[in-house]
Amino acid sequence: MSFFGVGDQDWVELDIDVVERRGAAGLVAALEDNRAAVSAAIGSPFEVEFAADGSIIVAGVRRRYRAEVDRTGRLLFTGILDPDGPL
């Protein structure tokens, strides 16, 4: 973060990439720290993957989930539709 300004006004400039990387690293750490609970919740062991858009994917044996931390700080999983599966 850097502070800059003109005259008596100051602005804060944030490095959003750094913030996002820290958020992703924290999410991966939370998944690893809670591996047993996550495996039980999705019904299989899992691997953590990084999607092209920077999101975190939890890949179980049969399903894949987009993982994020919700506004209350809880892990949130959203199922990803399998293009070869039923509609």
Secondary structure, DSSP 8 states (H G I E B T S, - for coil): -EEEEETTEEEEE--HHHHHHHHHHHHHHHHHHTHHHHHHHHTS-EEEEE-TTS-EEEEESS-EEEEEE-TTS-EEEEEE--TTS--
